[in-house]
Amino acid sequence: IRIGTSNTILKYYLMKYLKTYSVNFPKINISIEESYTPNLINMVKNGNIDIAVIYANENDSKLDGLKIYNLKKLHYCLIGNKKYKKYHNKKISFSDIKNESLILNSINPIQISLLNSSNNTEFFKYNAHINLASHSLVYEFVKEGFGLGVVIKEFIEEKLNSKDLYEIKLKEKFEPVNLIMITNKSVFPTYATSQLMNIINNDKEKDN
């Protein structure tokens, strides 16, 4: 089975399903292609990979010709280390922290598109102090005190619960992001592909 996804989705979402899959189907070889969403969409369309798990808007015209499975809605939040604990127990506006250094995973075009569509117009009057290539790196830089970071809350909830980091609650809301699974409409899924899809979809139904 040939799977496409990002490093972040692989680490925080897909890994647990692949672990179950490899235990249940130990003789099926797994190939994973890490790339950005536009590349992965094209790879599914061209038959270079069997399945992709990505962030995307299901109405995106780039997804034409693909079968879409909605998996989960994810939510952005602003985080800081202990230095920013004072902001944790009250809702503030972005204008209150506009002079703080910002850390974004701004290389991801889907993320930037979704953030730009939010109501946080003031947020984007300021350039990020540090632009990083992955969600994991944003977390690491925030932890080390480089500034405030924008991350997906569902991916760091354990870290927030451990008090290594603090969520900075904003009055403004970020737009949620859709996590979806895609396959090629014109190609019937192989046995290997359909079994992984079943594992993911069955777990999604439990969540609901």
Buried (B, 14 or more C-beta within 10 A) or exposed (E): BBBBBBBBBBBBBBEEBBEBBBEEBEEBEEEBBBBBBBBBBBBBBEEEBBBBBBBBBEEBEEBEEBBBBEBBEBEBBBBBBEEBEEBBEEEBEBEBBEEBBBBBBBEBEBBBBBBEEBEBEEBEEBEBBBEBBBBBBBBBBBBEEBBBBBBBBBBBEEBBEEEBBBBBEBEBEBBBBBBBBBBBEEEEBBEBBBBBBEBBEEEBEEEE
